Amino acid sequence: MKQFEVNFDGLVGPTHNYAGLSFGNVASLNNANAVSSPKQAAKQGLLKMKALSDMGMMQGVLAPQERPDIAALRRLGFSGSDARVLESAAKQSREIFLACCSASSMWTANAATVSPSADTADGRVHFTPANLTNKFHRSLEPQVTGNILKATFANEKHFAHHLHLPDNEHFGDEGAANHTRLCSDYSHAGVELFVYGRHAFDPSKPAPTKFPARQTLEACQAVARLHGLSEEGVVYMQQNPDVIDQGVFHNDVIAVGNQNVLFYHDQAFYKKETGLKELQTKFGDTPLHLIEVPTDEVSVQDAIKTYLFNTQIITLPNGDMTIIAPTDCEENDAVKRYLDKLVTLGTPIKSVNYFDVKQSMRNGGGPACLRLRVAMNDQELDAVNPATLINDLQFARLNKWVDKHYRDVLAEDDLRDPQLLIESRTALDELTQLLKLGSVYPFQQG
Ligand SMILES: N=C(N)NCCC[C@H](NC(=O)CCC(=O)O)C(=O)O
């Protein structure tokens, strides 16, 4: 049986903008109100997808969400025509309005947690959309995310789709950004590492004091139960509360894994030794490559600034691993020095490829935020909606679609323009045809 890890990248939506919505995410706060380029952002994302496909990887795409979210604004009491809803929301409550315009669904690492069939009790691939309760603008995503996942993985024999966890901070769930699957190869049972920021029901346990811990232990445990994971196949570790307070709002800003490699900063985890020992024990006899980056080589601040750990580690068809890093890593002396050294250390990681994803980075999203990993065997891959897989033809079509519908620049005032809403809906309607998704958006469902 063949085995693959397919990266499903989020397509950047037509309202990509910088609104400073994510308290605890330093880049988001620092770039609030900067002018964005939705077209450039979407193209940077597409280029990364195409490059991975050209490397011989299977690459997929997930559709963005409808923004501005008129349905959410109506739910909050704004009424009248769509144009009137936009105008009154922008005038009466700038914060609510901006939150309902965010294209944040582009970071598909936060779309869902995915457990491959080799790990689950019923032998299907399981998906639970993340509820993203900690940020209002992101809490608007899970319903439509579920629709898009169901239309992309539309086969009940192979794929099980769960409802997102209850919309409450006790079950705050940020999806794959806090979940790493380690395995000897993708189609064999692995160990799923869930990383949480706090205990919801036990305030006596350590927790950050300045910035929020978005993920709870209780949410991780609920997802593991839903997916039918065995106790021997799961490890829970707590993120170091101090690094959350420094701006590490997801575990994937400080650690990343692939197959038998875990690459992490020495300050990433609370009770690190115990957790890593359990991980190695459950992983089995073959040794894990635990690549720990010391603070005196790369500070936490440099890791946050450059997203050294928000890189993708992928296994190329020849078996070597490569790192997909943002160009920001290349531009920082300490991080570049570390990466140059890393490829000489005799670990499975043999090379680094740099990509310009600055439009996403300015909102705190690196290469790894932009993708949702789905490990599959060949039968499962055959059951995926083929229009969502990237090849030369689909890449060309999507580029053309972006050229036709996306604006070059977008400033805050543009978001209240009713014409932007019409443009976005027209674009998304066409996209659902391109990707053969059916009606996944509220505006298509009447
Ligand atoms: N690390 C991972 N996996 N994902 C990155 C998500 C970035 C996103 N930024 C934002 O939502 C900012 C939007 C704004 O400020 O306009 C967030 O904080 O949830």
The ligand as an SDF file (V2000), in Angstrom:
LIG
                    3D

 19 18  0  0  0  0  0  0  0  0999 V2000
    0.1960   29.3570   13.9570 N   0  0  0  0  0  0  0  0  0  0  0  0
   -0.7740   29.0140   13.1720 C   0  0  0  0  0  0  0  0  0  0  0  0
   -1.0100   27.7770   12.9770 N   0  0  0  0  0  0  0  0  0  0  0  0
   -1.5920   29.9090   12.5840 N   0  0  0  0  0  0  0  0  0  0  0  0
   -1.4100   31.3050   12.5210 C   0  0  0  0  0  0  0  0  0  0  0  0
   -2.7010   31.9890   12.6690 C   0  0  0  0  0  0  0  0  0  0  0  0
   -2.5570   33.4890   12.6160 C   0  0  0  0  0  0  0  0  0  0  0  0
   -3.8510   34.1860   12.9800 C   0  0  0  0  0  0  0  0  0  0  0  0
   -3.7270   35.6040   12.7430 N   0  0  0  0  0  0  0  0  0  0  0  0
   -4.8130   36.3920   12.6920 C   0  0  0  0  0  0  0  0  0  0  0  0
   -5.9440   35.9570   12.7870 O   0  0  0  0  0  0  0  0  0  0  0  0
   -4.5700   37.8830   12.5240 C   0  0  0  0  0  0  0  0  0  0  0  0
   -5.6800   38.5940   11.7880 C   0  0  0  0  0  0  0  0  0  0  0  0
   -5.5430   40.0800   11.8960 C   0  0  0  0  0  0  0  0  0  0  0  0
   -4.9870   40.6030   12.8550 O   0  0  0  0  0  0  0  0  0  0  0  0
   -6.0300   40.7830   10.9700 O   0  0  0  0  0  0  0  0  0  0  0  0
   -4.2170   33.9110   14.4400 C   0  0  0  0  0  0  0  0  0  0  0  0
   -3.7160   34.6210   15.3130 O   0  0  0  0  0  0  0  0  0  0  0  0
   -5.0010   32.9710   14.6990 O   0  0  0  0  0  0  0  0  0  0  0  0
  1  2  2  0
  2  3  1  0
  2  4  1  0
  4  5  1  0
  5  6  1  0
  6  7  1  0
  7  8  1  0
  8  9  1  0
  8 17  1  0
  9 10  1  0
 10 11  2  0
 10 12  1  0
 12 13  1  0
 13 14  1  0
 14 15  2  0
 14 16  1  0
 17 18  2  0
 17 19  1  0
M  END
$$$$
